[in-house]
Amino acid sequence: MDKLLINGLEVQAIVGVRDWERQVRQTLQFDLELGVDAQAAARRDAIEDALDYGALARSLTEFVSASRFQLIETLAVEVAAWLKDEHQLPWLKLRVYKPGAVPNARAVVIEIER
């Protein structure tokens, strides 16, 4: 299986359990590894045979921006399930970064593989 990677996709979302986190949008970062058949897409060199990663990034941004999950674990599980279903992906690995969640750490990260 081939993989298509999208790294560092930034999305503004309301996520967190503290009162202030429910009031402001925070920047989350997403790294995605998506199972694809690059050979099938390369045969005709046509977007119809490939995963449209631009459309996927836009739809992921819309999905996450509209969400209101408390936990990044819930967000990651729901995003992974939604991506697999919406884009008919046979496999994916998703990392969600929440910068500034822990003092003196760059980010808290959850990784989901399906």
GIQUIBEL-V151343 format. One record per residue. N is the residue number from 1. RES is the residue in three letters. SS is DSSP state (H for helix, E for strand, - for the rest). PSI is psi as a letter, one per 30 degrees, with the letter a starting at -180 (NA if undefined). OMEGA is omega in whole degrees, 0 to 359 (none if undefined). Layout:
N,RES,SS,PSI,OMEGA + N,RES,SS,PSI,OMEGA
This chain:
1,MET,-,k,176 + 2,ASP,E,l,180 + 3,LYS,E,k,171 + 4,LEU,E,k,183 + 5,LEU,E,k,171 + 6,ILE,E,j,184 + 7,ASN,E,k,172 + 8,GLY,E,g,177 + 9,LEU,E,k,182 + 10,GLU,E,k,181 + 11,VAL,E,k,175 + 12,GLN,E,k,182 + 13,ALA,E,l,170 + 14,ILE,-,j,180 + 15,VAL,-,k,179 + 16,GLY,-,l,183 + 17,VAL,-,f,181 + 18,ARG,-,l,182 + 19,ASP,H,e,183 + 20,TRP,H,e,180 + 21,GLU,H,f,180 + 22,ARG,H,f,184 + 23,GLN,-,f,185 + 24,VAL,-,l,174 + 25,ARG,-,k,177 + 26,GLN,E,l,178 + 27,THR,E,j,173 + 28,LEU,E,l,176 + 29,GLN,E,k,182 + 30,PHE,E,k,167 + 31,ASP,E,k,181 + 32,LEU,E,k,167 + 33,GLU,E,k,188 + 34,LEU,E,k,177 + 35,GLY,E,k,180 + 36,VAL,E,l,172 + 37,ASP,-,i,183 + 38,ALA,H,e,180 + 39,GLN,H,e,179 + 40,ALA,H,e,179 + 41,ALA,H,e,183 + 42,ALA,H,f,182 + 43,ARG,H,e,181 + 44,ARG,H,f,182 + 45,ASP,-,h,185 + 46,ALA,-,k,181 + 47,ILE,H,f,180 + 48,GLU,H,f,182 + 49,ASP,H,g,185 + 50,ALA,-,l,171 + 51,LEU,-,k,179 + 52,ASP,-,j,186 + 53,TYR,H,f,174 + 54,GLY,H,e,178 + 55,ALA,H,e,179 + 56,LEU,H,e,180 + 57,ALA,H,e,178 + 58,ARG,H,e,181 + 59,SER,H,e,176 + 60,LEU,H,e,178 + 61,THR,H,e,179 + 62,GLU,H,e,181 + 63,PHE,H,e,183 + 64,VAL,H,e,180 + 65,SER,H,e,181 + 66,ALA,H,f,183 + 67,SER,-,l,179 + 68,ARG,-,h,182 + 69,PHE,-,l,176 + 70,GLN,-,e,185 + 71,LEU,-,k,175 + 72,ILE,H,f,175 + 73,GLU,H,e,179 + 74,THR,H,e,179 + 75,LEU,H,e,182 + 76,ALA,H,e,180 + 77,VAL,H,e,180 + 78,GLU,H,e,178 + 79,VAL,H,e,180 + 80,ALA,H,e,180 + 81,ALA,H,e,181 + 82,TRP,H,e,179 + 83,LEU,H,e,180 + 84,LYS,H,e,182 + 85,ASP,H,e,185 + 86,GLU,H,e,185 + 87,HIS,-,g,177 + 88,GLN,-,h,181 + 89,LEU,-,k,178 + 90,PRO,-,f,184 + 91,TRP,-,k,173 + 92,LEU,E,l,170 + 93,LYS,E,k,185 + 94,LEU,E,k,172 + 95,ARG,E,k,177 + 96,VAL,E,k,180 + 97,TYR,E,k,175 + 98,LYS,E,j,182 + 99,PRO,E,k,175 + 100,GLY,-,g,183 + 101,ALA,-,f,180 + 102,VAL,-,k,178 + 103,PRO,-,k,176 + 104,ASN,-,g,175 + 105,ALA,-,k,178 + 106,ARG,-,e,182 + 107,ALA,E,l,165 + 108,VAL,E,k,185 + 109,VAL,E,k,171 + 110,ILE,E,k,179 + 111,GLU,E,k,181 + 112,ILE,E,k,175 + 113,GLU,E,k,180 + 114,ARG,-,NA,none
